[in-house]
Amino acid sequence: MSLFRVLLSIIFPPLAVLDKGCGSVVIVTILTIAGWIPGVIGALVILNKDDSVPRY
């Protein structure tokens, strides 16, 4: 997770998770509408998730 992504998730959370898929963008957008802090937390959690582990 780069510093640019962290700053982007603080300023505008849905834009930070744009490349993580449509579901992530929808969830973070709903959280951001409900409140700015839940949107930031949701974006940081999604960005911090380890994508290198294969899912079965």
NUMI-449516 format. One record per residue: x, y, z of N, C-alpha, C, CB in turn; residue number from 1. Coordinates in steps of 0.05 Angstrom, whole numbers. Glycine has a CB too. Layout:
NUMI-449516
      nxx      nyy      nzz     caxx     cayy     cazz      cxx      cyy      czz     cbxx     cbyy     cbzz    nr
        X        Y        Z        X        Y        Z        X        Y        Z        X        Y        Z   NUM
...
//
This chain:
NUMI-449516
      nxx      nyy      nzz     caxx     cayy     cazz      cxx      cyy      czz     cbxx     cbyy     cbzz    nr
       17      -23        0        0        0        0       18       25        0      -20        0       25     1
       15       41      -20       32       65      -23       21       89       -7       35       72      -52     2
       38      108       -3       30      132       11        9      147       -5       54      150       16     3
       10      147      -31      -10      159      -48      -37      147      -44       -2      158      -77     4
      -38      120      -42      -64      107      -38      -75      114      -10      -60       77      -40     5
      -58      116       10      -68      123       37      -80      151       37      -45      120       58     6
      -65      170       25      -75      197       23     -101      199        7      -54      216       11     7
     -103      184      -15     -127      184      -31     -150      172      -16     -122      168      -57     8
     -145      151        0     -167      139       16     -176      157       38     -158      112       27     9
     -159      175       47     -168      195       67     -184      217       54     -144      206       82    10
     -176      226       30     -189      248       17     -215      239        4     -170      261       -4    11
     -214      218      -12     -237      208      -27     -236      177      -28     -239      220      -55    12
     -248      164       -8     -245      134       -5     -253      118      -29     -260      126       18    13
     -276      123      -43     -283      106      -66     -263      106      -88     -310      114      -76    14
     -249      128      -93     -230      130     -114     -205      113     -108     -222      159     -119    15
     -199      110      -83     -175       95      -75     -178       65      -81     -169       99      -46    16
     -203       54      -80     -207       26      -84     -218       20     -111     -226       15      -63    17
     -215       38     -130     -227       35     -157     -217       10     -171     -221       59     -173    18
     -192        3     -168     -181      -21     -182     -186      -47     -168     -152      -17     -187    19
     -199      -46     -145     -204      -71     -129     -230      -85     -137     -204      -64     -100    20
     -245      -73     -155     -270      -86     -164     -294      -70     -157     -272     -114     -152    21
     -316      -77     -170     -341      -62     -168     -353      -64     -140     -361      -71     -188    22
     -351      -88     -128     -362      -92     -101     -349      -75      -80     -360     -121      -94    23
     -323      -73      -82     -308      -56      -63     -315      -27      -66     -278      -60      -67    24
     -319      -18      -90     -326       10      -94     -354       16      -83     -325       17     -124    25
     -372       -3      -88     -400        1      -78     -400        1      -47     -418      -21      -88    26
     -386      -17      -35     -385      -18       -5     -373        7        6     -370      -43        4    27
     -351       16       -5     -338       39        6     -355       64        0     -310       43       -7    28
     -369       65      -22     -386       88      -28     -409       89       -8     -397       86      -56    29
     -421       67       -2     -443       66       18     -433       74       45     -455       38       19    30
     -409       64       53     -398       72       78     -391      102       79     -373       56       84    31
     -382      113       57     -375      141       56     -400      159       58     -360      148       30    32
     -422      150       45     -447      164       47     -457      164       76     -468      152       28    33
     -454      141       89     -463      138      117     -446      156      136     -461      109      126    34
     -421      160      128     -403      177      144     -376      175      133     -403      168      174    35
     -361      197      135     -335      198      122     -315      179      135     -324      227      123    36
     -315      177      162     -297      160      176     -301      130      170     -299      164      206    37
     -326      120      169     -329       92      161     -319       86      133     -358       84      164    38
     -322      106      115     -313      102       88     -282      101       87     -322      125       70    39
     -269      117      103     -240      117      104     -230       90      116     -229      140      120    40
     -243       81      137     -235       56      149     -239       33      130     -251       51      176    41
     -262       33      116     -268       11       97     -248       11       74     -295       15       86    42
     -240       34       64     -221       36       43     -193       26       52     -218       65       32    43
     -185       34       76     -159       25       86     -159       -5       91     -152       39      112    44
     -181      -17      100     -182      -46      104     -180      -60       77     -209      -53      119    45
     -195      -51       57     -194      -63       31     -166      -61       19     -215      -51       13    46
     -154      -38       22     -127      -34       10     -106      -50       25     -120       -5       11    47
     -111      -56       50      -91      -70       67      -94     -101       63      -95      -63       96    48
     -115     -110       51     -120     -138       47      -98     -150       28     -148     -144       35    49
      -87     -172       36      -66     -185       21      -77     -199       -3      -50     -204       39    50
      -70     -190      -28      -80     -202      -52      -62     -224      -63      -84     -181      -73    51
      -39     -228      -50      -20     -248      -60      -28     -276      -52        8     -242      -51    52
      -46     -280      -33      -55     -306      -24      -76     -316      -43      -65     -305        5    53
      -72     -340      -55      -92     -350      -74     -118     -358      -59      -81     -374      -90    54
     -140     -353      -71     -166     -360      -59     -177     -385      -73     -187     -337      -62    55
     -187     -404      -58     -197     -429      -69     -226     -431      -66     -184     -453      -56    56
//
